[in-house]
């Protein structure tokens, strides 16, 4: 089976969605869809782009969230790149077998009715990579 990957979104850590979204609204990206992802302790704001990719703003909802820690150490900015996949469990199994360090060895619920898993930056050249598999309608 040939695996396919598409750019799903670029995740940007922000102190607040209202503050972080100002620039993207000025660009004319339109309305921002907002939802909370309790398991990741974030509020997510998504701007849809014409090529079906998105800009995702991440506001921490708890001081112990990964995004809050990122903001404390680095400030606002690019947090991760997300790749859309069709078989997340098989990909995670293959990566683990090859010794790739995973943040999640099993997928967890994410935004937009997706299963997600993160690959640790130590295995990717310093970039946090998210894998995302849609579970139906967004």
C-alpha positions in Angstrom: 0.0 0.0 0.0 1.4 3.4 -1.0 1.0 6.0 1.7 -0.1 9.5 0.8 0.4 12.7 2.7 -1.1 16.1 2.2 -0.5 19.4 4.0 -3.4 19.8 6.3 -2.4 22.9 8.3 0.3 24.9 10.0 -0.2 25.3 13.7 0.7 28.6 15.3 0.9 29.1 19.0 -0.8 32.4 20.2 -1.5 34.0 23.6 -5.1 34.5 22.6 -7.2 33.7 19.5 -8.6 37.2 19.3 -5.1 38.8 19.4 -3.6 36.1 17.1 -6.3 36.2 14.5 -6.1 40.0 13.9 -3.5 39.7 11.2 -5.2 36.9 9.3 -8.5 38.7 9.4 -6.7 41.8 8.0 -5.4 39.6 5.2 -9.1 38.8 4.4 -9.1 35.1 5.3 -12.7 35.4 6.4 -14.3 33.8 9.4 -12.3 31.7 11.9 -13.9 28.4 13.0 -13.2 27.9 16.8 -13.4 24.8 18.8 -11.9 23.4 22.0 -9.7 20.2 22.2 -9.8 19.3 25.9 -7.4 16.4 25.5 -4.7 18.8 24.2 -5.8 21.7 26.5 -6.1 24.2 23.7 -8.7 26.3 22.0 -8.2 26.1 18.2 -9.1 28.7 15.6 -9.0 27.6 11.9 -8.8 29.7 8.8 -9.6 27.8 5.6 -7.3 28.4 2.6 -8.3 28.0 -1.1 -6.2 24.9 -1.5 -7.9 23.0 1.3 -5.0 23.6 3.7 -5.6 25.7 6.8 -3.9 28.1 9.3 -4.5 26.8 12.8 -4.1 29.2 15.8 -3.6 27.5 19.2 -4.5 29.2 22.4 -3.7 27.3 25.6 -6.6 26.6 28.0 -4.4 25.3 30.9 -1.0 26.5 32.1 0.4 22.9 31.9 -0.5 22.4 28.2 2.1 21.8 25.6 1.2 25.0 23.8 1.5 27.0 27.1 4.9 25.6 27.7 5.9 26.4 24.1 4.7 30.0 24.5 6.6 30.4 27.8 9.8 29.1 26.2 9.7 30.5 22.7 6.8 33.0 22.5 4.2 33.1 19.7 5.1 31.4 16.5 4.9 28.2 14.4 4.3 25.3 16.7 3.8 22.4 14.2 3.1 21.2 10.7 0.2 18.8 10.2 0.1 16.2 7.5 -3.3 14.7 6.5 -3.1 10.8 6.2 -5.5 8.0 5.5 -4.2 5.3 7.8 -2.7 6.9 10.9 -2.4 3.7 12.9 -0.4 1.9 10.2 1.9 4.9 9.8 2.5 5.1 13.6 3.2 1.4 13.7 5.7 1.7 10.9 7.4 4.8 12.4 7.7 3.1 15.8 9.2 0.0 14.2 11.9 2.2 12.5 12.8 3.8 15.9 11.1 7.1 15.3 10.3 8.9 18.6 6.5 9.5 18.9 4.7 11.8 21.3 1.6 9.6 20.8 2.0 5.9 20.0 -1.8 5.7 19.5 -4.0 8.4 17.9 -6.1 10.7 20.1 -9.1 12.9 19.3 -8.2 16.2 17.7 -10.0 19.1 16.2 -12.4 18.8 13.2 -13.4 15.2 14.1 -9.9 13.9 13.4 -7.7 11.4 15.0 -4.2 12.9 15.6 -0.7 11.9 16.7 2.5 13.9 17.0 6.0 12.9 16.0 8.7 14.1 18.4 11.0 16.9 17.0 14.0 14.8 18.0 13.2 12.5 15.1 12.2 15.1 12.5 15.1 17.6 12.5 13.6 19.8 15.1 10.0 20.2 13.8 7.0 19.0 15.6 4.9 17.0 13.0 1.3 16.2 13.5 -0.5 13.4 11.6 -4.2 13.8 11.2 -6.9 11.3 9.9 -10.4 12.5 9.3 -13.2 10.5 10.9 -15.9 12.0 8.6 -17.4 15.4 8.3 -15.3 18.3 9.6 
